[in-house]
């Protein structure tokens, strides 16, 4: 099965002195897979402590706003195919970070 590599911004203010990037490899499970699908895979199968926002999954609410390879976008409508690897996922700039991508 084909995979995609992601570097995810991680920060837990209760345990970390400073943020870091953590690498993950995720299988591409379906054509048209979105970044939110990859984040869900990481949370459900690789690291349950990953924290991020999600809601409608349709690009309407905007709750899953992220910085993706240096460009702000929504995880639920950003296709992972064609993105430069590793996909660098960070919280939105100029916003306070409470944990990981939130």
Secondary structure, 3 states (H helix, E strand, C coil): CCEEEEEEEECECCCCCCCEEEEEEEECCCCCCEHHHHHHHHHHHHCCCCCCCCCCCCCCCCCCEEEECCEEEECCCCECCCCCCCEEEECCCCCCCCECCC
